[in-house]
């Protein structure tokens, strides 16, 4: 009697859930191994350009601060 409670769900799992799980798992593995999509690559390039702009701004601000308050780096 107790074997019926275990065997039934186990059969359902092995027939329906496990194959679907494996299919979705390997499909996602294939998708992730392909690398960045075109849209993702464009977004990454936009972020790189934005980071470079921010870096230039920081350098400019540090130059201004060095000229106006030379001891600003020593303050904690």
HELIX and SHEET records of a PDB file:
HELIX    1   1 UNK A    2  UNK A   12  1                                  11    
HELIX    2   2 UNK A   13  UNK A   17  3                                   5    
HELIX    3   3 UNK A   18  UNK A   33  1                                  16    
HELIX    4   4 UNK A   38  UNK A   68  1                                  31    
HELIX    5   5 UNK A   72  UNK A   74  5                                   3    
END                                                                             
